[in-house]
Amino acid sequence: MASQEDQLRQILSQSLSPDASTRRNAEAALISAKTTPGHALSVLKVVSISSTPQNPNADMPIRQSAAVHFKNMVKKGWVKDEDYEVDSAGTKQFLIPESDRALIKNNLVDLMCTVPPQLQSQCSESIALIAATDFPSKWDNLLTDLIAKFGDTSNWDVVNGVLVAANSILKRFRYVQRSDALYADILYVLQRLQAPLTQLFTSIVGQMENPALAKNPRELTARLEALRTINRIFYSLNYQDLPEYFEDHMGEWMAGFAKLLEYKNVILVDEDEEMQPGPIDNVQVSVVQNLNLYGNKDEEPFLPYLPQFTSLVWNLLMTVTPHSKHDALATTSIRFLSSLIGKLMHRKLFEGEGTLREIFVKIVIPNLVIREIDEERFEDDPAEFILGDMESSDTESRRKCTQELLRAMCRQFEGPTTTICSEHVSQMLGQFAADKSMWKSKDVAIHLMLGIAIRAESAQFGVSQVNEGVNVMDFFSGHVLTELQEVDMSVRPMVKATCIKFVSIFRNQFTKEQFGALMPLLIAHLGSPFVVVHTYAAAAIEKMLTAKVDGPNNSKVSKIGGAELKPFLGPLFTGLFSIVDNAELNENEYVMKCIMRALNVAKDDLMDVVQVVLEKLTSALARVAKNPKNPQYNHFLFESIAVLIRAVCTIDSAHTAAFEQFLFPPFQTVLQMEVVEFTPYVFQLLAQILEFRPEGAGLGEAYTSLFAPLLTPTLWERKGNVPALTRLLTAYLSKGPNDLVPHLLGILGVFQKLVSSKANEQYAFDLLRGIAMYMPPEAFLPRMKDILQILMMKLQQSKTPKYVNLITHFFALFVGKFGSQAYLDQLNQLQPGMGLMLLVQVWVPRLQAASPSRLEAKTQMVGLTKLLCETPALLADANGRQIWSQILACAVKIVCSSGSYLNSLSVQENDDDAEIGYDATFSVLHFATRPAKDPFAEVQDAGASLVQSVGRLCASHPGQITPMIAQGLSPDPKLSAGFDGLCQKAGVQLS
């Protein structure tokens, strides 16, 4: 009979089958096997032992598959997810049994050390995943187990394996916000690791000088890999603060770093390799990263070493080749010099015109020159080129880092740097003027200008301050504009791209009239056959459309509005959609973003082109729905549709019928194909159109037929769908409440599912507020007892601040809509006196802790006013009167709070420069959003309504209310003064 491990090997083998049916059955068997006790341990046995010892590589694919399967089990089954959604088959989250966990943790490090290197990475990742939650508190032996292997220098695979595992565990120290808990963890690690790590580092550095190893590339490479990982661990341990131990042993570390920066060995250098860095390159990059860390911290113990390392890094830069394999070393080293040269405290290291000239000749210009690899990327891999070159990209290229070096030089030596740079610019432009084949010289000249001309800029808003020693506009007119006016798109395309980038970066320096002259030139470049050129043109136009000038009352207004853009709309959309429609080109997110922005700026002039544009967009949607690849492109595509809907339907809501007719077929296709990336977008756009439907028009046939499927549980199990589906259901409630009465139980079922999840409880309350606002009371109120039972049970189990805020917001809405007596009656059905008890124990403390803002603040004001003035029970005894005084204090606090924004119920965002883009969790369509509906629009001034209602109460209960007012407000003079001010403003006199 086959053992459990043999059966598992067979299933894993089948999971690698080219036959889809066999593969699916094997994957289903693996999912099912997860629930079997001991399964995880069986998987590790398969990973650890080859079934073909005579030929260990024969079953390596099966062992690798087992290692991946184990890692995925750990990823999904080690930590309980409170918001885990059952899948479509009703499967709950699988958790690795506690009985297996101790065995796994006790053996995983040893296992990683015994398996071949190709399996070690998966084991290392599994260790890191477990450590993320269990280390150090629940896995005290992990670090000691790893450190114990440091001494096994007879097997460098083991040493490197444990170092990689340690590095992956400790990386989190770089990215976690400072806290006492973090420092406690760092201290725990330092006490155990700092000394053995230092000993290992100095030992290996010493071994690198051993003549016996000098001609053994395998042994040397293993040691250099270990040193590179040690350096990354050092980086993690020093990231937050300089530990005392490393300060005391800085001499040892710095001596080692210096030796590694000077280390050379031709046997480890592959002269024919141009792309992949070698082991020496990798370790030197890690050293310079550590120097950068210390240099940026301005740590005093490091300062004596700076002259030596400045010289060493400088020498290193003299030896790097232009090949891609040295890009990381070049950019890291240039960044190190930039961080020093830009600081006053290091000025003496670089002072002197000779030093500055040497930096230009030996570092700046060589790293700005276009290389052969840059030309290849420009033509063959434009996406990669753009990633490293575009102004707003996070990726660092040599040219970007060199321009940062120039800016750092200008911060300390602006005069000399500008003079020297201007000489080089003139010289290179002269070379180009004399020989047009020297176009690379012109490109360098423009990049030099970009490096020294900018004093202050941001990726979103462009350059805000320029170097007064440089005339940017003269340079533009003489050398940039002429290049853009060249109509032959095949002439110097890389220089054209640089010139377009120049225009984009200095967009704030151009006048409105200059924009008018530039726009046709940029539109012409949308026709370039070079992807980089037409991408930069689209990106520049999009940036120009967000450029601002000073307006009245310290405001900012758009430089280019609809009127300025209108003459260019035809050729602009023709150029943009010619790129979108070209099936040979990849989806271009910059082009689609430009379409979105142009549609938004031109919103009042879209009626003539709306049908053509919508046809183009839906055609693009049909293409990408088959295989969604570029999330940013897809996001801007849906945003563009949202802009059209908003622009057209704001003018006349009757146009919703045309949008329904045009968009429902492609939307239904997306929903039927279950394109999960697109369904949240579709639901948002469906909600947007429905919200724009004319009042009294009802739901219509298309929306009515779509409603029932929206309650399907599987739709709500995808977390990304929930916010959009909630909004869509709320839109249904607002437009066709009577039509939804038969579906109320289904809607409440959705509410119950959402409120049970911490992640989704806010959407549960969005839905519940929609029911209370729109559903006929005779349909909704009979279910109120069941709803309150669900809410109270959740409150009892999870009284978090967030949940308390949500439930008290709903209570305020309910009181405002149905009166305070209805609130008390409904809650008192569950338990006598519960209504007042919740007021005292939940509602009032919530408002005392922090005042709500905007629409919630107004809703609270309306609800509190009704509680104060329409609740006889609060006036019946001393306890009730005390509660009344507390409620009044809460209401007045809201009115007096500067953060309540009672007169500005929704946040007004400027669409023209809003940062819009894809979010992996849930991507809100910015242009599909609408301000939340005010449930009490009839209340114009909530503060005035409060004092007027209290005034009427005082008149009907003479002499009884004013002492209660004093009791509530007198402890806080600000509240007393605020209340008096409200009364005075509203003309209310209290009796």
FENTA-V262758 format. One record per helix or strand of 3 or more residues. SS is the DSSP state (~ for helix, > for strand). FROM is the first residue (numbers start at 1). TO is the last residue. If there is no record, write none. Layout:
ss from to
SS FROM TO
SS FROM TO
This chain:
ss from to
~ 4 15
~ 20 33
~ 39 48
~ 53 55
~ 60 77
~ 98 114
~ 117 134
~ 142 148
~ 156 170
~ 172 175
~ 180 207
~ 211 213
~ 217 238
~ 244 248
~ 250 262
~ 266 268
~ 279 297
~ 300 303
~ 306 319
~ 324 341
~ 344 350
~ 353 368
~ 372 380
~ 382 389
~ 398 434
~ 439 453
> 454 458
> 462 466
~ 472 485
~ 493 505
~ 507 509
~ 512 525
~ 531 544
> 548 550
~ 552 554
> 556 558
~ 562 566
~ 569 580
~ 589 601
~ 603 605
~ 610 625
~ 631 651
~ 653 673
~ 676 692
~ 700 710
~ 713 717
~ 719 735
~ 737 755
~ 761 774
~ 777 797
~ 801 818
~ 820 830
~ 834 849
~ 854 869
~ 872 875
~ 878 896
~ 926 928
~ 942 956
~ 961 969
~ 973 986
